Amino acid sequence: MCGIVGYIGLKDAYPIVIKGLKRLEYRGYDSAGIALFDGNNLEVTKTKGKVADLERVALEKNSKKGSIGIGHTRWATHGVPNDVNSHPHYSNSEDLVIIHNGIIENYEPLKKELVARGYEFKSDTDTEVLINLIEDVQINEKVSLEKAVQIALNQAIGAYAIAVFDKRQENELIVARLGSPLAIGVGENEFFIASDASPFIEYTSDAIYLEDGEMAKISLKEGVVVSKIKDGVAVDPYIQKLKINLEQIEKGGFDHFMLKEIYEQPHAITDTYRGRLLANEGVIKMAGIDDNIDKFVNAKRIIIVACGTSWHAGLVAEYIFEEFSRIPVEVEYASEFRYRNPIINKDDILIAISQSGETADTMAAIKLAKQRGAFVFGVCNVVGSSISRESHAGAYTHAGPEIGVASTKAFTTQITVLALMALRIAKQKGSIANSQYHYLLHEMEQIPSKVEKVLEQNDAIEKVAEAYKDSDNCLYLGRGFNFPVALEGALKLKEISYIHAEGYPAAEMKHGPIALIDEQMPVVVIATKKGHYEKVVSNIQEIKSRKGKVIGIVTEGDVTVKGLADHVIEVPETLEPFTPLLTTIPLQLLSYHIAVKLGKNVDQPRNLAKSVTVE
Ligand code: AGP
């Protein structure tokens, strides 16, 4: 939920850490801070607000010196967002500083003990407890910083990615992770640490991803020395060559990351197919499925767990899997699944969907399913993420970095991967006719160019946004494969424009939501041909007879809905199971334009963070 960055080397740390924090602001942006050591002084500068506010404060204080620095951008968990609760936190002696992403669950009893021993606390955070616990261990046990961190972490319960610096051991940084991501960039005479690789990708493509339960001492003299937090046993670090480049994580001429990512979808979907979909040969190749095909063919049930947008992709997958693979599917909110007592049988497969691969609830659901003997398959975007590593097998979506907090290309590429999986299994099982299978594969190949066509309607969609930007509420309706799209459209609108929106299966409207309809209420109706078209047309008539405003998402050439609706946005015709890949696009653009017109912070909406690594 927070972003952490650090530098140790020969250059000025300040610009590197600040630039890195800006790249990680998607992870949290209610306060920011930096600690710099210039060989004599260890200075912390921090403030409520964004990294730009931190830069202003640092300029006023003229505190930019040092070739060792650690920085933090926060999404508050303990204590309101204010200057004092911002990271980094000093220990009582002010010799140590820490940045922390995660939660120390047992911070209250630890704090009580420290208070009893005379420690004072300035902030309400769990993090300040941890740094004083480390200091306390150092004093009492007379051990190195590395050892003190190890001992203290063995007393802490919770999740963390931390970086700790001690001005008396000025040549090293200690980092550790459990449940929150931490990458170490390995350069020449310099090292970087960060919550993901984006802050250091312009300096080095060599990275070490710490595993859960690992810590590292980083120094120019010895490099990166990795060990287990539990017992201090040394671990051989694996240096990975990163494939992302700078261009992928910058805005590339677009006003916002969200818009860039919406426009990247044709390319992202193509990347998802690449090497997997061989339509002319009638083949789908997916290593994670191919290697475990018997498990999928014999599966009695698939349980999908996910949160937010990824959960919506799971709902689309439910329709696709049941249609073609004929395997019963249940789609669960990861947060609910993990806290009940789910029945998991040995022939069940759990598919976990997560863009970030770091969502705490999804991770916990995986662990529960594994304990109960299920085979776990991860569908993640971020390569090397915790969920992808925790799964028995998986398939990456290959959407490229998604920076905007509102998920866009992650959603369409998740559906793409899941559709490929369903068809691959269906072919093996023989639950799909050969001719239909080939037809679907060829149609799938056309999706990126059809998404391009939807994007061409951006100007028309912006006009619709102008007409409805001042609405207080909005309904989204869809049926069948497009019911989850209605949910996703509503989520997109509320998360970035703060307009209240709800998605429903169109037929459910008459069971309650219809009471809301009056001349003020815009209703976005997905009314593509085939998908229960006539029934949806009747729903539109019901809305119009109550004076609601209808924005129809229709198939090119539609006449009926055009005659009824106040606005229509056309999408090219495709096979029904693939319509979500097209109908989603106008809903993303509609939310985007409404939010921009309302002056909202599209890429960093209030109260949200890109990856929710707390429970
Ligand atoms: C989507 O726009 C949201 N920002 C959010 O619902 C997100 O999809 C959810 O938190 C799950 O994240 P994940 O895919 O990284 O697990």
Residues whose N, C-alpha, C, O or C-beta is under 5 A from the ligand:
A	BS01	AGP	C307 G308 T309 S310 I353 S354 Q355 S356 G357 T359 V405 A406 S407 A609 K610 V612
